[in-house]
Amino acid sequence: MIEGSRRTTPRSHGTLVNSELLRPPAHRGPLIAAGSVVLAVGLALLELRLGGELSVGVHLLILAVATAVVLGLGLQAETEDGRPPAYQSVLLVTGLLLLYATLLRLADLLGADFGAGGGGARDSAFWGLLPPGAVTWTSLVLAAVAGWVAFSRRSAVALLIAALAFGIGVLAAIAWIFDAGSQGGYRFVLLGLALAAVLGSLVLRDDAPRHAEQLINAAGVAILVIPLLALAGGVLQLFDLFGGFPSDLLPGFWELVVVAVGCGLLAYGAVDEAPGAAYLGFANLLLFVLVAWIGADATLRWWPAVLIVIGIAAIAVGLRPRSPLPPEPDPYRAGEQPLAARADEEITLRVRDDSPPG
């Protein structure tokens, strides 16, 4: 029995040491997180510079090892008051991005044709380099892993990555299945994804307010893609030999969607003190100005006049005369104090009994 205990003690001690090595100490967490970011940047340069010099298997092995180390450190880090500290969030985000690169390399190893066309959506400006089929399954796998990280480690930023990855997977699936090359169908899908994110935010608002805020950010990003795609299409038309200057980048309905969502994000950011939503609202409004200006006639009809009138009306309503306040109570006479302030004095109350004698 004594010999058996002697044999098991070092083994358990070794297991404890190994588990502690995988758990970053809190006082060194920022240094480890900064190192993971520098490592990811270096690997990105390696992928770009040595993309054709190394085999796909070597690229996959390098990315897989880096993903296992960085994401493993992020998952092993200890939370603070039930939420991940800043350095753990950096480790999780970096690990998830490395995971996406690893999945894309795996798709390349499995035969995905990166950089080749194939007709329809694959020849468009949006799917010319990435095959929609590979983007679909890799994005959905990333969304599943990031969603698990979001709720198992209470990481709100991981939920944002999961929502964005799911949206990319859905768009890629539409291009893959229906071979869609125009922007019209993608706009409705993006609007549907934004509405789904808003509904999910309402569900999580009470139990997980930080996760709910990130879903609002995801909805803002989904709407932001609509004017970005329109501007990208306009730029391609401008540089086309016979394209000419683009006009009417977005129909009126989609311009209304972009400006309404931009104002709503600004209002949400101001009320709930959410800077991310405020920044996205500003970005949506800025892109709205660009798409509504490019190719438009020199007239105040319709958007300039409508927005100016609405803005002046809102300011006027905010500055309208207020109802008069009730008058202030009369001041106490000299030497008189309220009853509550005379706690140290002896207070005598005289009550007269007017009832008839018994």
PyMOL commands that set and color helices and strands:
alter all, ss='L'
color gray80, all
select helices_A, chain A and resi 2-21+26-49+56-76+86-109+120-123+132-152+156-178+183-204+209-239+252-271+275-293+303-318+339-341
alter helices_A, ss='H'
color red, helices_A
deselect
rebuild
show_as cartoon
